[in-house]
Amino acid sequence: MTDMSTTTPTTIRRLTLPRPSFPWLAIGATLAAICGVMGNAFKMAYVDPYASHGRQPVVPDDDLEGRDPTW
C-alpha cells in the first residue's frame, strides 16, 4: 500500500448529454395545419353545398331522368 500515490488528484468526468428538447415550433405548425385541413373539410361538407351563386333551376317531377323534353 505504500506504492499508491495519494498526491495525484482523481478526476471524475461526468458525461454531459444534451437535454432532450421538445420541438414546440414543429408541433404548433402541425396542429395549425391539422386545424386548417379540418376546417376546410367541414366547410366543403356543410357550407359549400348551400352557398351557391344563384338559384338552381327546379327540375319538374315528370322529368325524373334530368332530360329536357322540349329539346
mmCIF file of the N, C-alpha and C atoms, coordinates in Angstrom:
data_MODEL
# 
_entry.id   MODEL 
# 
loop_
_atom_site.group_PDB 
_atom_site.id 
_atom_site.type_symbol 
_atom_site.label_atom_id 
_atom_site.label_alt_id 
_atom_site.label_comp_id 
_atom_site.label_asym_id 
_atom_site.label_entity_id 
_atom_site.label_seq_id 
_atom_site.pdbx_PDB_ins_code 
_atom_site.Cartn_x 
_atom_site.Cartn_y 
_atom_site.Cartn_z 
_atom_site.occupancy 
_atom_site.B_iso_or_equiv 
_atom_site.pdbx_formal_charge 
_atom_site.auth_seq_id 
_atom_site.auth_comp_id 
_atom_site.auth_asym_id 
_atom_site.auth_atom_id 
_atom_site.pdbx_PDB_model_num 
ATOM 1   N N  . MET A 1 1  ? 0.799   -1.180 0.000   1.00 0.00 ? 1  MET A N  1 
ATOM 2   C CA . MET A 1 1  ? 0.000   0.000  0.000   1.00 0.00 ? 1  MET A CA 1 
ATOM 3   C C  . MET A 1 1  ? 0.852   1.259  0.000   1.00 0.00 ? 1  MET A C  1 
ATOM 4   N N  . THR A 1 2  ? 2.080   1.109  0.165   1.00 0.00 ? 2  THR A N  1 
ATOM 5   C CA . THR A 1 2  ? 2.943   2.282  0.179   1.00 0.00 ? 2  THR A CA 1 
ATOM 6   C C  . THR A 1 2  ? 3.256   2.791  -1.213  1.00 0.00 ? 2  THR A C  1 
ATOM 7   N N  . ASP A 1 3  ? 3.018   1.977  -2.252  1.00 0.00 ? 3  ASP A N  1 
ATOM 8   C CA . ASP A 1 3  ? 3.329   2.420  -3.602  1.00 0.00 ? 3  ASP A CA 1 
ATOM 9   C C  . ASP A 1 3  ? 2.185   3.221  -4.250  1.00 0.00 ? 3  ASP A C  1 
ATOM 10  N N  . MET A 1 4  ? 1.057   3.385  -3.562  1.00 0.00 ? 4  MET A N  1 
ATOM 11  C CA . MET A 1 4  ? -0.054  4.162  -4.122  1.00 0.00 ? 4  MET A CA 1 
ATOM 12  C C  . MET A 1 4  ? 0.211   5.645  -3.934  1.00 0.00 ? 4  MET A C  1 
ATOM 13  N N  . SER A 1 5  ? 0.000   6.372  -4.961  1.00 0.00 ? 5  SER A N  1 
ATOM 14  C CA . SER A 1 5  ? 0.226   7.801  -4.893  1.00 0.00 ? 5  SER A CA 1 
ATOM 15  C C  . SER A 1 5  ? -1.033  8.488  -4.382  1.00 0.00 ? 5  SER A C  1 
ATOM 16  N N  . THR A 1 6  ? -0.903  9.245  -3.357  1.00 0.00 ? 6  THR A N  1 
ATOM 17  C CA . THR A 1 6  ? -2.031  9.991  -2.816  1.00 0.00 ? 6  THR A CA 1 
ATOM 18  C C  . THR A 1 6  ? -1.988  11.447 -3.242  1.00 0.00 ? 6  THR A C  1 
ATOM 19  N N  . THR A 1 7  ? -0.971  11.831 -3.952  1.00 0.00 ? 7  THR A N  1 
ATOM 20  C CA . THR A 1 7  ? -0.853  13.222 -4.368  1.00 0.00 ? 7  THR A CA 1 
ATOM 21  C C  . THR A 1 7  ? -1.537  13.482 -5.712  1.00 0.00 ? 7  THR A C  1 
ATOM 22  N N  . THR A 1 8  ? -1.788  12.465 -6.477  1.00 0.00 ? 8  THR A N  1 
ATOM 23  C CA . THR A 1 8  ? -2.432  12.651 -7.771  1.00 0.00 ? 8  THR A CA 1 
ATOM 24  C C  . THR A 1 8  ? -3.932  12.822 -7.570  1.00 0.00 ? 8  THR A C  1 
ATOM 25  N N  . PRO A 1 9  ? -4.488  13.928 -8.051  1.00 0.00 ? 9  PRO A N  1 
ATOM 26  C CA . PRO A 1 9  ? -5.926  14.125 -7.867  1.00 0.00 ? 9  PRO A CA 1 
ATOM 27  C C  . PRO A 1 9  ? -6.721  13.186 -8.783  1.00 0.00 ? 9  PRO A C  1 
ATOM 28  N N  . THR A 1 10 ? -7.771  12.700 -8.272  1.00 0.00 ? 10 THR A N  1 
ATOM 29  C CA . THR A 1 10 ? -8.639  11.821 -9.042  1.00 0.00 ? 10 THR A CA 1 
ATOM 30  C C  . THR A 1 10 ? -9.710  12.696 -9.689  1.00 0.00 ? 10 THR A C  1 
ATOM 31  N N  . THR A 1 11 ? -9.763  12.659 -10.994 1.00 0.00 ? 11 THR A N  1 
ATOM 32  C CA . THR A 1 11 ? -10.765 13.472 -11.698 1.00 0.00 ? 11 THR A CA 1 
ATOM 33  C C  . THR A 1 11 ? -11.929 12.582 -12.088 1.00 0.00 ? 11 THR A C  1 
ATOM 34  N N  . ILE A 1 12 ? -13.078 13.049 -11.772 1.00 0.00 ? 12 ILE A N  1 
ATOM 35  C CA . ILE A 1 12 ? -14.296 12.330 -12.142 1.00 0.00 ? 12 ILE A CA 1 
ATOM 36  C C  . ILE A 1 12 ? -14.934 13.100 -13.276 1.00 0.00 ? 12 ILE A C  1 
ATOM 37  N N  . ARG A 1 13 ? -14.975 12.472 -14.411 1.00 0.00 ? 13 ARG A N  1 
ATOM 38  C CA . ARG A 1 13 ? -15.585 13.123 -15.562 1.00 0.00 ? 13 ARG A CA 1 
ATOM 39  C C  . ARG A 1 13 ? -17.011 12.611 -15.720 1.00 0.00 ? 13 ARG A C  1 
ATOM 40  N N  . ARG A 1 14 ? -17.915 13.540 -15.742 1.00 0.00 ? 14 ARG A N  1 
ATOM 41  C CA . ARG A 1 14 ? -19.316 13.182 -15.932 1.00 0.00 ? 14 ARG A CA 1 
ATOM 42  C C  . ARG A 1 14 ? -19.687 13.435 -17.387 1.00 0.00 ? 14 ARG A C  1 
ATOM 43  N N  . LEU A 1 15 ? -20.385 12.515 -17.917 1.00 0.00 ? 15 LEU A N  1 
ATOM 44  C CA . LEU A 1 15 ? -20.819 12.637 -19.295 1.00 0.00 ? 15 LEU A CA 1 
ATOM 45  C C  . LEU A 1 15 ? -22.010 13.601 -19.339 1.00 0.00 ? 15 LEU A C  1 
ATOM 46  N N  . THR A 1 16 ? -21.853 14.670 -20.062 1.00 0.00 ? 16 THR A N  1 
ATOM 47  C CA . THR A 1 16 ? -22.931 15.655 -20.156 1.00 0.00 ? 16 THR A CA 1 
ATOM 48  C C  . THR A 1 16 ? -23.627 15.473 -21.497 1.00 0.00 ? 16 THR A C  1 
ATOM 49  N N  . LEU A 1 17 ? -24.760 14.877 -21.452 1.00 0.00 ? 17 LEU A N  1 
ATOM 50  C CA . LEU A 1 17 ? -25.561 14.691 -22.652 1.00 0.00 ? 17 LEU A CA 1 
ATOM 51  C C  . LEU A 1 17 ? -26.468 15.888 -22.849 1.00 0.00 ? 17 LEU A C  1 
ATOM 52  N N  . PRO A 1 18 ? -26.776 16.220 -24.093 1.00 0.00 ? 18 PRO A N  1 
ATOM 53  C CA . PRO A 1 18 ? -27.710 17.326 -24.305 1.00 0.00 ? 18 PRO A CA 1 
ATOM 54  C C  . PRO A 1 18 ? -29.104 16.936 -23.827 1.00 0.00 ? 18 PRO A C  1 
ATOM 55  N N  . ARG A 1 19 ? -29.761 17.891 -23.241 1.00 0.00 ? 19 ARG A N  1 
ATOM 56  C CA . ARG A 1 19 ? -31.108 17.622 -22.748 1.00 0.00 ? 19 ARG A CA 1 
ATOM 57  C C  . ARG A 1 19 ? -32.056 17.416 -23.919 1.00 0.00 ? 19 ARG A C  1 
ATOM 58  N N  . PRO A 1 20 ? -32.977 16.496 -23.769 1.00 0.00 ? 20 PRO A N  1 
ATOM 59  C CA . PRO A 1 20 ? -33.937 16.326 -24.868 1.00 0.00 ? 20 PRO A CA 1 
ATOM 60  C C  . PRO A 1 20 ? -34.856 17.546 -24.944 1.00 0.00 ? 20 PRO A C  1 
ATOM 61  N N  . SER A 1 21 ? -34.890 18.156 -26.091 1.00 0.00 ? 21 SER A N  1 
ATOM 62  C CA . SER A 1 21 ? -35.717 19.345 -26.248 1.00 0.00 ? 21 SER A CA 1 
ATOM 63  C C  . SER A 1 21 ? -37.005 18.959 -26.962 1.00 0.00 ? 21 SER A C  1 
ATOM 64  N N  . PHE A 1 22 ? -38.050 19.619 -26.582 1.00 0.00 ? 22 PHE A N  1 
ATOM 65  C CA . PHE A 1 22 ? -39.357 19.354 -27.162 1.00 0.00 ? 22 PHE A CA 1 
ATOM 66  C C  . PHE A 1 22 ? -39.552 20.296 -28.343 1.00 0.00 ? 22 PHE A C  1 
ATOM 67  N N  . PRO A 1 23 ? -39.823 19.796 -29.522 1.00 0.00 ? 23 PRO A N  1 
ATOM 68  C CA . PRO A 1 23 ? -39.934 20.675 -30.694 1.00 0.00 ? 23 PRO A CA 1 
ATOM 69  C C  . PRO A 1 23 ? -41.261 21.424 -30.714 1.00 0.00 ? 23 PRO A C  1 
ATOM 70  N N  . TRP A 1 24 ? -41.361 22.487 -29.928 1.00 0.00 ? 24 TRP A N  1 
ATOM 71  C CA . TRP A 1 24 ? -42.611 23.233 -29.797 1.00 0.00 ? 24 TRP A CA 1 
ATOM 72  C C  . TRP A 1 24 ? -43.061 23.845 -31.114 1.00 0.00 ? 24 TRP A C  1 
ATOM 73  N N  . LEU A 1 25 ? -42.131 24.360 -31.867 1.00 0.00 ? 25 LEU A N  1 
ATOM 74  C CA . LEU A 1 25 ? -42.491 25.039 -33.103 1.00 0.00 ? 25 LEU A CA 1 
ATOM 75  C C  . LEU A 1 25 ? -43.069 24.058 -34.128 1.00 0.00 ? 25 LEU A C  1 
ATOM 76  N N  . ALA A 1 26 ? -42.462 22.886 -34.227 1.00 0.00 ? 26 ALA A N  1 
ATOM 77  C CA . ALA A 1 26 ? -42.943 21.893 -35.198 1.00 0.00 ? 26 ALA A CA 1 
ATOM 78  C C  . ALA A 1 26 ? -44.314 21.353 -34.796 1.00 0.00 ? 26 ALA A C  1 
ATOM 79  N N  . ILE A 1 27 ? -44.526 21.160 -33.506 1.00 0.00 ? 27 ILE A N  1 
ATOM 80  C CA . ILE A 1 27 ? -45.827 20.651 -33.056 1.00 0.00 ? 27 ILE A CA 1 
ATOM 81  C C  . ILE A 1 27 ? -46.904 21.710 -33.257 1.00 0.00 ? 27 ILE A C  1 
ATOM 82  N N  . GLY A 1 28 ? -46.577 22.960 -33.010 1.00 0.00 ? 28 GLY A N  1 
ATOM 83  C CA . GLY A 1 28 ? -47.538 24.033 -33.240 1.00 0.00 ? 28 GLY A CA 1 
ATOM 84  C C  . GLY A 1 28 ? -47.908 24.162 -34.709 1.00 0.00 ? 28 GLY A C  1 
ATOM 85  N N  . ALA A 1 29 ? -46.926 24.037 -35.586 1.00 0.00 ? 29 ALA A N  1 
ATOM 86  C CA . ALA A 1 29 ? -47.207 24.115 -37.020 1.00 0.00 ? 29 ALA A CA 1 
ATOM 87  C C  . ALA A 1 29 ? -48.047 22.930 -37.470 1.00 0.00 ? 29 ALA A C  1 
ATOM 88  N N  . THR A 1 30 ? -47.787 21.757 -36.916 1.00 0.00 ? 30 THR A N  1 
ATOM 89  C CA . THR A 1 30 ? -48.564 20.571 -37.270 1.00 0.00 ? 30 THR A CA 1 
ATOM 90  C C  . THR A 1 30 ? -50.010 20.714 -36.818 1.00 0.00 ? 30 THR A C  1 
ATOM 91  N N  . LEU A 1 31 ? -50.218 21.190 -35.594 1.00 0.00 ? 31 LEU A N  1 
ATOM 92  C CA . LEU A 1 31 ? -51.584 21.380 -35.100 1.00 0.00 ? 31 LEU A CA 1 
ATOM 93  C C  . LEU A 1 31 ? -52.326 22.444 -35.911 1.00 0.00 ? 31 LEU A C  1 
ATOM 94  N N  . ALA A 1 32 ? -51.634 23.489 -36.305 1.00 0.00 ? 32 ALA A N  1 
ATOM 95  C CA . ALA A 1 32 ? -52.269 24.514 -37.133 1.00 0.00 ? 32 ALA A CA 1 
ATOM 96  C C  . ALA A 1 32 ? -52.665 23.951 -38.493 1.00 0.00 ? 32 ALA A C  1 
ATOM 97  N N  . ALA A 1 33 ? -51.805 23.114 -39.060 1.00 0.00 ? 33 ALA A N  1 
ATOM 98  C CA . ALA A 1 33 ? -52.132 22.507 -40.361 1.00 0.00 ? 33 ALA A CA 1 
ATOM 99  C C  . ALA A 1 33 ? -53.314 21.552 -40.239 1.00 0.00 ? 33 ALA A C  1 
ATOM 100 N N  . ILE A 1 34 ? -53.356 20.773 -39.160 1.00 0.00 ? 34 ILE A N  1 
ATOM 101 C CA . ILE A 1 34 ? -54.476 19.840 -38.952 1.00 0.00 ? 34 ILE A CA 1 
ATOM 102 C C  . ILE A 1 34 ? -55.780 20.617 -38.788 1.00 0.00 ? 34 ILE A C  1 
ATOM 103 N N  . CYS A 1 35 ? -55.755 21.694 -38.017 1.00 0.00 ? 35 CYS A N  1 
ATOM 104 C CA . CYS A 1 35 ? -56.958 22.503 -37.830 1.00 0.00 ? 35 CYS A CA 1 
ATOM 105 C C  . CYS A 1 35 ? -57.401 23.141 -39.142 1.00 0.00 ? 35 CYS A C  1 
ATOM 106 N N  . GLY A 1 36 ? -56.453 23.574 -39.955 1.00 0.00 ? 36 GLY A N  1 
ATOM 107 C CA . GLY A 1 36 ? -56.799 24.148 -41.244 1.00 0.00 ? 36 GLY A CA 1 
ATOM 108 C C  . GLY A 1 36 ? -57.439 23.136 -42.178 1.00 0.00 ? 36 GLY A C  1 
ATOM 109 N N  . VAL A 1 37 ? -56.897 21.937 -42.204 1.00 0.00 ? 37 VAL A N  1 
ATOM 110 C CA . VAL A 1 37 ? -57.458 20.890 -43.059 1.00 0.00 ? 37 VAL A CA 1 
ATOM 111 C C  . VAL A 1 37 ? -58.855 20.489 -42.582 1.00 0.00 ? 37 VAL A C  1 
ATOM 112 N N  . MET A 1 38 ? -59.022 20.371 -41.272 1.00 0.00 ? 38 MET A N  1 
ATOM 113 C CA . MET A 1 38 ? -60.343 20.013 -40.737 1.00 0.00 ? 38 MET A CA 1 
ATOM 114 C C  . MET A 1 38 ? -61.359 21.119 -41.016 1.00 0.00 ? 38 MET A C  1 
ATOM 115 N N  . GLY A 1 39 ? -60.950 22.370 -40.899 1.00 0.00 ? 39 GLY A N  1 
ATOM 116 C CA . GLY A 1 39 ? -61.846 23.475 -41.211 1.00 0.00 ? 39 GLY A CA 1 
ATOM 117 C C  . GLY A 1 39 ? -62.266 23.474 -42.675 1.00 0.00 ? 39 GLY A C  1 
ATOM 118 N N  . ASN A 1 40 ? -61.311 23.214 -43.559 1.00 0.00 ? 40 ASN A N  1 
ATOM 119 C CA . ASN A 1 40 ? -61.651 23.139 -44.980 1.00 0.00 ? 40 ASN A CA 1 
ATOM 120 C C  . ASN A 1 40 ? -62.584 21.974 -45.276 1.00 0.00 ? 40 ASN A C  1 
ATOM 121 N N  . ALA A 1 41 ? -62.383 20.842 -44.595 1.00 0.00 ? 41 ALA A N  1 
ATOM 122 C CA . ALA A 1 41 ? -63.244 19.683 -44.819 1.00 0.00 ? 41 ALA A CA 1 
ATOM 123 C C  . ALA A 1 41 ? -64.677 19.967 -44.360 1.00 0.00 ? 41 ALA A C  1 
ATOM 124 N N  . PHE A 1 42 ? -64.830 20.591 -43.195 1.00 0.00 ? 42 PHE A N  1 
ATOM 125 C CA . PHE A 1 42 ? -66.173 20.920 -42.716 1.00 0.00 ? 42 PHE A CA 1 
ATOM 126 C C  . PHE A 1 42 ? -66.843 21.957 -43.617 1.00 0.00 ? 42 PHE A C  1 
ATOM 127 N N  . LYS A 1 43 ? -66.067 22.929 -44.092 1.00 0.00 ? 43 LYS A N  1 
ATOM 128 C CA . LYS A 1 43 ? -66.627 23.928 -44.994 1.00 0.00 ? 43 LYS A CA 1 
ATOM 129 C C  . LYS A 1 43 ? -67.095 23.280 -46.288 1.00 0.00 ? 43 LYS A C  1 
ATOM 130 N N  . MET A 1 44 ? -66.279 22.375 -46.820 1.00 0.00 ? 44 MET A N  1 
ATOM 131 C CA . MET A 1 44 ? -66.633 21.722 -48.071 1.00 0.00 ? 44 MET A CA 1 
ATOM 132 C C  . MET A 1 44 ? -67.857 20.810 -47.888 1.00 0.00 ? 44 MET A C  1 
ATOM 133 N N  . ALA A 1 45 ? -67.986 20.197 -46.713 1.00 0.00 ? 45 ALA A N  1 
ATOM 134 C CA . ALA A 1 45 ? -69.084 19.262 -46.488 1.00 0.00 ? 45 ALA A CA 1 
ATOM 135 C C  . ALA A 1 45 ? -70.387 19.952 -46.095 1.00 0.00 ? 45 ALA A C  1 
ATOM 136 N N  . TYR A 1 46 ? -70.310 21.037 -45.339 1.00 0.00 ? 46 TYR A N  1 
ATOM 137 C CA . TYR A 1 46 ? -71.527 21.605 -44.770 1.00 0.00 ? 46 TYR A CA 1 
ATOM 138 C C  . TYR A 1 46 ? -71.886 23.005 -45.269 1.00 0.00 ? 46 TYR A C  1 
ATOM 139 N N  . VAL A 1 47 ? -70.939 23.764 -45.789 1.00 0.00 ? 47 VAL A N  1 
ATOM 140 C CA . VAL A 1 47 ? -71.226 25.135 -46.192 1.00 0.00 ? 47 VAL A CA 1 
ATOM 141 C C  . VAL A 1 47 ? -71.349 25.252 -47.710 1.00 0.00 ? 47 VAL A C  1 
ATOM 142 N N  . ASP A 1 48 ? -70.395 24.707 -48.422 1.00 0.00 ? 48 ASP A N  1 
ATOM 143 C CA . ASP A 1 48 ? -70.358 24.873 -49.874 1.00 0.00 ? 48 ASP A CA 1 
ATOM 144 C C  . ASP A 1 48 ? -71.596 24.344 -50.609 1.00 0.00 ? 48 ASP A C  1 
ATOM 145 N N  . PRO A 1 49 ? -72.217 23.245 -50.196 1.00 0.00 ? 49 PRO A N  1 
ATOM 146 C CA . PRO A 1 49 ? -73.408 22.817 -50.938 1.00 0.00 ? 49 PRO A CA 1 
ATOM 147 C C  . PRO A 1 49 ? -74.568 23.810 -50.864 1.00 0.00 ? 49 PRO A C  1 
ATOM 148 N N  . TYR A 1 50 ? -74.604 24.639 -49.836 1.00 0.00 ? 50 TYR A N  1 
ATOM 149 C CA . TYR A 1 50 ? -75.715 25.574 -49.660 1.00 0.00 ? 50 TYR A CA 1 
ATOM 150 C C  . TYR A 1 50 ? -75.347 27.004 -50.039 1.00 0.00 ? 50 TYR A C  1 
ATOM 151 N N  . ALA A 1 51 ? -74.123 27.258 -50.371 1.00 0.00 ? 51 ALA A N  1 
ATOM 152 C CA . ALA A 1 51 ? -73.687 28.605 -50.726 1.00 0.00 ? 51 ALA A CA 1 
ATOM 153 C C  . ALA A 1 51 ? -73.484 28.678 -52.234 1.00 0.00 ? 51 ALA A C  1 
ATOM 154 N N  . SER A 1 52 ? -74.574 28.717 -52.977 1.00 0.00 ? 52 SER A N  1 
ATOM 155 C CA . SER A 1 52 ? -74.471 28.791 -54.435 1.00 0.00 ? 52 SER A CA 1 
ATOM 156 C C  . SER A 1 52 ? -74.488 30.244 -54.872 1.00 0.00 ? 52 SER A C  1 
ATOM 157 N N  . HIS A 1 53 ? -74.129 30.486 -56.105 1.00 0.00 ? 53 HIS A N  1 
ATOM 158 C CA . HIS A 1 53 ? -74.080 31.840 -56.636 1.00 0.00 ? 53 HIS A CA 1 
ATOM 159 C C  . HIS A 1 53 ? -75.426 32.307 -57.179 1.00 0.00 ? 53 HIS A C  1 
ATOM 160 N N  . GLY A 1 54 ? -76.369 31.463 -57.209 1.00 0.00 ? 54 GLY A N  1 
ATOM 161 C CA . GLY A 1 54 ? -77.697 31.821 -57.695 1.00 0.00 ? 54 GLY A CA 1 
ATOM 162 C C  . GLY A 1 54 ? -78.631 30.644 -57.496 1.00 0.00 ? 54 GLY A C  1 
ATOM 163 N N  . ARG A 1 55 ? -79.874 30.859 -57.805 1.00 0.00 ? 55 ARG A N  1 
ATOM 164 C CA . ARG A 1 55 ? -80.829 29.775 -57.646 1.00 0.00 ? 55 ARG A CA 1 
ATOM 165 C C  . ARG A 1 55 ? -80.651 28.759 -58.762 1.00 0.00 ? 55 ARG A C  1 
ATOM 166 N N  . GLN A 1 56 ? -80.690 27.512 -58.403 1.00 0.00 ? 56 GLN A N  1 
ATOM 167 C CA . GLN A 1 56 ? -80.621 26.442 -59.385 1.00 0.00 ? 56 GLN A CA 1 
ATOM 168 C C  . GLN A 1 56 ? -82.014 26.217 -59.965 1.00 0.00 ? 56 GLN A C  1 
ATOM 169 N N  . PRO A 1 57 ? -82.116 25.911 -61.241 1.00 0.00 ? 57 PRO A N  1 
ATOM 170 C CA . PRO A 1 57 ? -83.441 25.651 -61.807 1.00 0.00 ? 57 PRO A CA 1 
ATOM 171 C C  . PRO A 1 57 ? -84.035 24.382 -61.214 1.00 0.00 ? 57 PRO A C  1 
ATOM 172 N N  . VAL A 1 58 ? -85.324 24.437 -60.954 1.00 0.00 ? 58 VAL A N  1 
ATOM 173 C CA . VAL A 1 58 ? -86.011 23.300 -60.357 1.00 0.00 ? 58 VAL A CA 1 
ATOM 174 C C  . VAL A 1 58 ? -86.403 22.329 -61.467 1.00 0.00 ? 58 VAL A C  1 
ATOM 175 N N  . VAL A 1 59 ? -86.048 21.075 -61.296 1.00 0.00 ? 59 VAL A N  1 
ATOM 176 C CA . VAL A 1 59 ? -86.380 20.048 -62.283 1.00 0.00 ? 59 VAL A CA 1 
ATOM 177 C C  . VAL A 1 59 ? -87.814 19.604 -62.021 1.00 0.00 ? 59 VAL A C  1 
ATOM 178 N N  . PRO A 1 60 ? -88.674 19.601 -63.046 1.00 0.00 ? 60 PRO A N  1 
ATOM 179 C CA . PRO A 1 60 ? -90.060 19.170 -62.817 1.00 0.00 ? 60 PRO A CA 1 
ATOM 180 C C  . PRO A 1 60 ? -90.113 17.684 -62.435 1.00 0.00 ? 60 PRO A C  1 
ATOM 181 N N  . ASP A 1 61 ? -91.175 17.323 -61.743 1.00 0.00 ? 61 ASP A N  1 
ATOM 182 C CA . ASP A 1 61 ? -91.301 15.955 -61.248 1.00 0.00 ? 61 ASP A CA 1 
ATOM 183 C C  . ASP A 1 61 ? -91.509 14.935 -62.373 1.00 0.00 ? 61 ASP A C  1 
ATOM 184 N N  . ASP A 1 62 ? -92.087 15.348 -63.483 1.00 0.00 ? 62 ASP A N  1 
ATOM 185 C CA . ASP A 1 62 ? -92.346 14.384 -64.545 1.00 0.00 ? 62 ASP A CA 1 
ATOM 186 C C  . ASP A 1 62 ? -91.075 14.037 -65.325 1.00 0.00 ? 62 ASP A C  1 
ATOM 187 N N  . ASP A 1 63 ? -90.035 14.832 -65.204 1.00 0.00 ? 63 ASP A N  1 
ATOM 188 C CA . ASP A 1 63 ? -88.778 14.550 -65.886 1.00 0.00 ? 63 ASP A CA 1 
ATOM 189 C C  . ASP A 1 63 ? -87.770 14.041 -64.859 1.00 0.00 ? 63 ASP A C  1 
ATOM 190 N N  . LEU A 1 64 ? -87.840 12.766 -64.519 1.00 0.00 ? 64 LEU A N  1 
ATOM 191 C CA . LEU A 1 64 ? -87.019 12.220 -63.453 1.00 0.00 ? 64 LEU A CA 1 
ATOM 192 C C  . LEU A 1 64 ? -85.592 11.925 -63.883 1.00 0.00 ? 64 LEU A C  1 
ATOM 193 N N  . GLU A 1 65 ? -85.353 11.768 -65.163 1.00 0.00 ? 65 GLU A N  1 
ATOM 194 C CA . GLU A 1 65 ? -84.003 11.436 -65.605 1.00 0.00 ? 65 GLU A CA 1 
ATOM 195 C C  . GLU A 1 65 ? -83.179 12.667 -65.941 1.00 0.00 ? 65 GLU A C  1 
ATOM 196 N N  . GLY A 1 66 ? -83.716 13.842 -65.759 1.00 0.00 ? 66 GLY A N  1 
ATOM 197 C CA . GLY A 1 66 ? -82.965 15.065 -65.989 1.00 0.00 ? 66 GLY A CA 1 
ATOM 198 C C  . GLY A 1 66 ? -82.905 15.492 -67.432 1.00 0.00 ? 66 GLY A C  1 
ATOM 199 N N  . ARG A 1 67 ? -83.695 14.888 -68.316 1.00 0.00 ? 67 ARG A N  1 
ATOM 200 C CA . ARG A 1 67 ? -83.680 15.273 -69.731 1.00 0.00 ? 67 ARG A CA 1 
ATOM 201 C C  . ARG A 1 67 ? -84.712 16.365 -69.974 1.00 0.00 ? 67 ARG A C  1 
ATOM 202 N N  . ASP A 1 68 ? -84.444 17.200 -70.952 1.00 0.00 ? 68 ASP A N  1 
ATOM 203 C CA . ASP A 1 68 ? -85.358 18.273 -71.334 1.00 0.00 ? 68 ASP A CA 1 
ATOM 204 C C  . ASP A 1 68 ? -86.302 17.732 -72.420 1.00 0.00 ? 68 ASP A C  1 
ATOM 205 N N  . PRO A 1 69 ? -87.598 17.609 -72.134 1.00 0.00 ? 69 PRO A N  1 
ATOM 206 C CA . PRO A 1 69 ? -88.496 17.054 -73.157 1.00 0.00 ? 69 PRO A CA 1 
ATOM 207 C C  . PRO A 1 69 ? -88.718 17.978 -74.344 1.00 0.00 ? 69 PRO A C  1 
ATOM 208 N N  . THR A 1 70 ? -88.394 19.261 -74.243 1.00 0.00 ? 70 THR A N  1 
ATOM 209 C CA . THR A 1 70 ? -88.588 20.183 -75.369 1.00 0.00 ? 70 THR A CA 1 
ATOM 210 C C  . THR A 1 70 ? -87.375 20.242 -76.281 1.00 0.00 ? 70 THR A C  1 
ATOM 211 N N  . TRP A 1 71 ? -86.378 19.454 -76.010 1.00 0.00 ? 71 TRP A N  1 
ATOM 212 C CA . TRP A 1 71 ? -85.165 19.518 -76.810 1.00 0.00 ? 71 TRP A CA 1 
ATOM 213 C C  . TRP A 1 71 ? -85.310 18.868 -78.130 1.00 0.00 ? 71 TRP A C  1 
# 
